């Protein structure tokens, strides 16, 4: 049985009107789950920016960023190159601290 999930992004109002908590981007499927620590996220807009950049990496099937904890949970078909994740987080304007 194959399960396919459409891309979903959640957001609610805060400082810039487009923020939320626990922004999730689901691309599809299951695989390897890795939790990263990211510094600098303060709101849902931050979560969305980080989630968007990481979700564009090859093999990523789901991303959940939580500003409050600084954790970003990434599910991918295979383990990701940490430097690729670092570059995506940097592109979003934040800093990858490492794995949680």
Rosetta blueprint (number, residue, H / E / L):
1 X L
2 X L
3 X L
4 X L
5 X L
6 X L
7 X L
8 X L
9 X L
10 X L
11 X L
12 X L
13 X L
14 X L
15 X L
16 X L
17 X L
18 X L
19 X L
20 X L
21 X L
22 X L
23 X L
24 X E
25 X E
26 X E
27 X L
28 X L
29 X L
30 X L
31 X L
32 X E
33 X E
34 X E
35 X E
36 X E
37 X E
38 X E
39 X E
40 X L
41 X L
42 X L
43 X L
44 X H
45 X H
46 X H
47 X H
48 X H
49 X H
50 X H
51 X H
52 X H
53 X H
54 X H
55 X H
56 X L
57 X L
58 X L
59 X L
60 X E
61 X E
62 X E
63 X E
64 X E
65 X E
66 X E
67 X L
68 X L
69 X L
70 X L
71 X E
72 X E
73 X E
74 X E
75 X E
76 X E
77 X L
78 X L
79 X L
80 X L
81 X L
82 X H
83 X H
84 X H
85 X H
86 X H
87 X H
88 X H
89 X H
90 X H
91 X H
92 X H
93 X L
94 X L
95 X E
96 X E
97 X E
98 X E
99 X E
100 X L
